[in-house]
Amino acid sequence: MIKLYTHPMSPCAQKVRIVLAEKGLDWNAVHVDLAQKENLQPEYLKLNPLGVVPTLVHDEKPIIESSIICEYLDDAFPEPRLNPEDDYQRSQMRFWMKHIDVKLHPSCGALQWPLVMRPSMMEKSEEERQRLLDQIPEKPRRERQKRLVSMGLEAPDVVDSVAIYRKTILQMEKALQQHEWLIGDQISLADICMAPYFQTIYQFGWQGMYADCPKVAAWFEKCSQRQSYQEAVSSDFSEEVLADLRNKGQEAWEVIQRHLKSMN
Ligand SMILES: N[C@@H](CCC(=O)N[C@@H](CS)C(=O)NCC(=O)O)C(=O)O
């Protein structure tokens, strides 16, 4: 009944998987190999014209855009409820979700792509690489991926992305000084949609990004200890995968730190 086109390291697919786990739903995974650009195959583009994961198919109807999928699941399967009853708090939940979609998500991509996707793209011939990248449907995304593939962490997108991460962390620290979760004392989609972006920090060992933000550190600890997170996210990161990501992250930390310092 529920099928999810997904990739283990995609934060926007991770948030949907956490919602599915919170609600105890049965679902089938279809793995989309992003490094090989399976997301741009004509069959997949029929489901998701933007050529990205995740795509949820429920009762044979496709739903795209991770935040919309999360809200859809919360409406279609209301228990346990993951949005607050209070209208103002619900508006704040959507504010965080929008911030994540518009700002944090592209920033996460700019930090992940050079380390995770670029190596397999660089193994291809120049011609094949350009052919694949030219198929990306939206121009800004296409141009950005080309920069990230050709320049890696030296791409100009990276410095802005580190700044967006850092500003988000400071905003979160303030919010978490007021309440236990991002918008109140109950977990909501705001937390669930945010947590995977901290998996990226964790997997690369970049917790130094929030070394001065104890509330953020405690919040991520709490998110990642939930059974839903363990099932939906942590279980995809074997010791071997984590060790490889930590190595990549360690090599890149100097650049990240340089960008963090340039903000002060
Ligand atoms: N706004 C979309 C973003 C989806 C997105 O960017 N997905 C990434 C993985 S996290 C992807 O499929 N990238 C493949 C590509 O750009 O080639 C959503 O929230 O669903």
PDBQT file of the ligand as one rigid body, heavy atoms in Angstrom, charges set to zero:
ROOT
HETATM    1  N1  LIG A 301      12.573  19.660  -2.024  1.00  0.00    +0.000 N 
HETATM    2  C1  LIG A 301      12.816  18.256  -2.272  1.00  0.00    +0.000 C 
HETATM    3  C2  LIG A 301      14.318  18.038  -2.348  1.00  0.00    +0.000 C 
HETATM    4  C3  LIG A 301      14.657  16.632  -2.751  1.00  0.00    +0.000 C 
HETATM    5  C4  LIG A 301      16.137  16.429  -3.016  1.00  0.00    +0.000 C 
HETATM    6  O1  LIG A 301      16.887  17.376  -3.265  1.00  0.00    +0.000 OA
HETATM    7  N2  LIG A 301      16.567  15.165  -2.915  1.00  0.00    +0.000 N 
HETATM    8  C5  LIG A 301      17.945  14.835  -3.139  1.00  0.00    +0.000 C 
HETATM    9  C6  LIG A 301      18.438  13.842  -2.109  1.00  0.00    +0.000 C 
HETATM   10  S1  LIG A 301      18.363  14.518  -0.470  1.00  0.00    +0.000 SA
HETATM   11  C7  LIG A 301      18.105  14.180  -4.492  1.00  0.00    +0.000 C 
HETATM   12  O2  LIG A 301      17.314  13.329  -4.853  1.00  0.00    +0.000 OA
HETATM   13  N3  LIG A 301      19.137  14.566  -5.225  1.00  0.00    +0.000 N 
HETATM   14  C8  LIG A 301      19.443  13.973  -6.465  1.00  0.00    +0.000 C 
HETATM   15  C9  LIG A 301      19.986  14.937  -7.449  1.00  0.00    +0.000 C 
HETATM   16  O3  LIG A 301      19.906  16.158  -7.198  1.00  0.00    +0.000 OA
HETATM   17  O4  LIG A 301      20.484  14.487  -8.469  1.00  0.00    +0.000 OA
HETATM   18  C10 LIG A 301      12.194  17.413  -1.145  1.00  0.00    +0.000 C 
HETATM   19  O5  LIG A 301      12.166  17.897  -0.011  1.00  0.00    +0.000 OA
HETATM   20  O6  LIG A 301      11.705  16.310  -1.417  1.00  0.00    +0.000 OA
ENDROOT
TORSDOF 0
